[in-house]
Amino acid sequence: MKISFENQVALVTGAASGIGLATAKAFAQAGAAVVLADVNGDNARAAADELVEAGYKAIGFRCNVADLGEVEAMVNKTVSTFGRLDVAFNNAGVQNVLAETADTTPEDFDRVNAVNLRGVWACMKYELQHMRQQGSGAIVNCSSIGGLVGGAERGIYHAAKHGVLGLTKSAALEYAARNIRVNAVCPGLIWTPMVEQMVATGQKEALDAMVKGTPMRRHGRPEEIADAVLWLCSSAASYVTGQSISVDGGLLMR
């Protein structure tokens, strides 16, 4: 099925690498003008420049989604540059420091929640303000299989990702009658820079165990999450809202 986003504008956070970059590229290839935002502004701009050189419409800039002012500026920049905002993928996220709950720190709790939960809320706040005025839109938030199950030593991360699903369902209810859909994707073990960092910090055995526990017996690819995001944002999913779609190779099926 070919999905087209011709004459539409897509905003992607955490777009400098991994799932965000794959999704930004997929939107561009489907015809959308794409805004790539990331806390690493240089990489976001470089990725956007590559898309422009390939003949697509794109801009890239720095945005720390934990900063409310930067998020507001990001959405305003999107609209001022391309005239509208049709779809958004709120993907930016960080991992917690591995620790049992009794040993976690308030600093790490605040750091992770500032990006993974408050950041999603902030993005939705300003995206929805514009989409409400525009009278249309689709948002996909990036949760995780960690938003559906618990995880030893990952309580801070999992709590934030559970929260994303609550925000998603609540906003979906608020805007369902106003032609705005809000959904979430829950990636499983996807080979991204975040996973590479987990390997580098001594978590390879845990990751290998997850692969063995995945019925498909492999890591997912960022492009496989991008496919799900584009479908959820497209007219092919016009009657889908408030859902959390697991893209995990069957990991949570058992």
C-alpha positions in Angstrom: 0.0 0.0 0.0 1.4 3.3 -1.1 0.8 6.1 1.4 1.0 9.7 0.2 1.6 12.8 2.3 1.7 15.2 -0.7 1.0 18.8 0.3 1.2 17.9 4.0 3.7 19.0 6.7 5.2 16.6 9.2 7.1 17.4 12.4 9.4 14.8 14.0 11.3 15.1 17.3 14.4 13.1 18.1 14.9 13.2 14.3 18.7 13.3 14.2 19.1 9.5 14.4 17.4 6.1 14.9 13.6 5.9 14.7 13.1 9.6 14.4 15.5 9.9 11.4 14.0 6.9 9.7 10.5 8.3 10.1 11.5 11.8 8.9 13.0 10.2 5.8 9.8 8.1 5.2 7.6 11.2 5.5 9.8 13.1 3.0 9.8 10.1 0.6 6.0 10.0 0.9 5.8 13.7 -0.2 5.6 15.6 3.0 7.5 18.7 3.9 9.4 17.6 7.0 10.7 19.4 10.1 13.5 17.5 11.8 14.0 18.6 15.4 16.5 17.3 17.9 18.5 18.3 20.9 21.5 17.7 18.6 20.8 20.6 16.3 23.8 20.1 14.1 22.8 16.5 13.2 19.2 17.5 12.7 20.3 20.3 10.3 22.7 17.9 8.5 20.0 15.3 8.0 17.6 17.9 6.7 20.2 19.2 4.3 20.7 15.7 2.9 16.9 15.4 2.3 16.9 18.8 0.5 19.9 17.7 -1.6 17.9 14.6 -2.6 15.0 16.8 -3.8 12.7 16.8 -0.7 11.4 19.7 1.4 12.9 19.7 4.9 14.3 21.9 7.6 16.2 20.9 10.7 17.0 22.7 14.0 17.7 22.3 17.6 14.9 21.7 20.1 15.1 20.4 23.7 11.6 19.0 24.3 12.2 19.4 28.0 12.1 23.2 27.5 8.6 24.5 27.0 9.7 27.7 25.2 11.8 25.7 22.7 8.9 23.4 22.0 6.5 26.4 21.4 9.2 27.9 19.1 9.5 24.6 17.2 5.8 24.4 16.4 5.7 28.1 15.5 8.7 27.7 13.2 7.1 24.7 11.5 3.9 26.7 10.8 5.7 29.9 9.8 8.0 28.0 7.4 5.5 25.6 5.7 2.1 27.3 6.5 0.5 24.4 8.4 1.1 21.3 10.6 -0.7 18.1 9.5 1.1 15.3 11.3 3.6 15.0 14.2 5.7 12.2 15.6 6.7 12.9 19.2 9.7 10.6 19.4 12.4 12.2 21.5 13.5 10.1 24.4 16.3 9.2 26.8 17.1 6.1 28.9 17.3 6.0 32.7 20.3 5.1 34.7 19.9 1.4 35.6 19.0 1.1 39.3 16.6 -0.6 41.6 13.8 1.7 42.7 15.3 2.2 46.2 18.5 3.3 44.6 17.2 5.7 41.9 17.8 9.4 42.3 15.4 12.3 42.1 17.8 13.9 39.6 17.5 10.9 37.2 13.7 10.7 37.7 13.3 14.4 36.8 15.7 14.1 33.8 14.0 11.2 32.2 10.5 12.4 32.9 11.3 15.9 31.6 12.0 14.4 28.1 10.0 11.2 27.9 6.8 12.4 29.5 6.7 16.2 30.0 8.3 16.6 26.6 5.6 14.6 24.9 3.0 16.6 26.8 4.7 19.9 25.7 4.8 18.9 22.1 1.2 17.8 22.1 0.1 21.0 23.9 1.4 23.3 21.0 0.7 20.9 18.2 -2.9 20.5 19.3 -3.3 24.3 19.7 -2.5 24.7 16.0 -4.3 21.5 14.8 -7.4 22.6 16.7 -7.4 25.9 15.0 -6.7 24.3 11.6 -9.5 21.7 12.1 -7.4 18.6 11.3 -4.3 16.6 12.3 -2.8 13.4 13.4 -0.3 12.8 16.2 1.7 9.7 17.0 3.6 9.5 20.3 6.5 7.2 20.8 5.9 5.0 23.9 7.6 1.6 24.2 6.9 -1.9 25.2 8.1 -0.4 28.4 4.8 1.5 28.4 2.9 -1.8 28.6 5.0 -3.9 31.0 7.4 -3.4 34.0 11.1 -3.7 33.9 13.6 -4.3 36.7 16.0 -1.4 37.2 14.1 0.6 34.6 11.2 1.9 36.7 11.8 5.5 35.9 11.8 4.9 32.1 8.8 2.6 32.2 6.8 5.0 34.4 7.3 7.7 31.8 6.4 5.5 28.9 3.2 4.3 30.7 2.4 8.0 31.2 2.7 8.6 27.4 -0.1 6.1 26.8 -2.3 7.9 29.4 -1.7 11.3 27.6 -2.4 9.7 24.3 -5.7 8.2 25.3 -6.9 11.3 27.0 -6.0 13.6 24.1 -7.6 11.2 21.7 -10.9 11.5 23.6 -10.7 15.3 23.7 -10.2 15.7 20.0 -11.9 12.7 18.3 -14.9 14.8 17.3 -12.7 17.5 15.9 -10.9 15.6 13.1 -7.7 15.1 15.1 -6.4 11.7 15.9 -3.8 10.8 18.5 -2.2 7.4 18.8 1.0 5.8 20.1 3.6 3.3 18.9 5.3 0.9 21.3 8.6 -0.2 19.8 10.2 -3.4 21.0 13.9 -4.0 20.7 14.9 -1.8 17.7 18.5 -1.4 16.7 19.1 2.3 17.3 21.9 4.5 18.9 20.1 4.1 22.2 20.5 0.3 22.0 24.1 0.7 20.9 24.6 2.7 24.0 23.1 0.0 26.1 25.6 -2.5 24.6 28.4 -0.1 25.3 27.4 0.2 29.0 27.4 -3.6 29.7 23.8 -4.5 28.9 24.5 -6.8 26.0 23.5 -10.0 27.9 20.1 -8.5 28.7 19.6 -7.4 25.1 20.6 -10.9 23.9 18.0 -12.4 26.2 15.4 -10.1 24.8 16.3 -11.2 21.2 16.0 -14.8 22.3 12.6 -14.1 23.8 11.4 -12.4 20.7 9.4 -14.8 18.5 11.0 -13.3 15.3 14.4 -13.8 16.9 15.9 -10.5 15.7 16.1 -6.8 16.4 13.6 -4.6 14.7 14.7 -1.9 12.2 13.9 1.8 12.7 12.2 1.7 9.3 9.7 -0.8 10.6 8.6 1.7 13.3 8.5 4.4 10.6 6.1 2.3 8.6 3.7 2.0 11.5 3.9 5.7 12.2 3.1 6.7 8.6 0.1 4.3 8.6 -1.3 5.8 11.8 -0.9 9.3 10.4 -2.4 8.5 7.1 -6.0 8.4 5.8 -5.7 4.6 5.8 -6.0 4.8 9.6 -8.8 7.4 9.6 -11.0 5.5 12.1 -8.1 4.7 14.5 -7.5 6.9 17.6 -6.4 6.4 21.1 -4.5 3.2 20.3 -1.1 1.9 21.3 0.4 -0.3 18.6 3.1 -2.7 19.6 5.8 -3.2 17.0 7.9 -5.7 18.8 8.4 -8.9 16.7 5.8 -10.6 18.9 7.7 -10.1 22.2 4.6 -9.2 24.2 2.4 -11.7 22.5 2.9 -14.5 25.0 
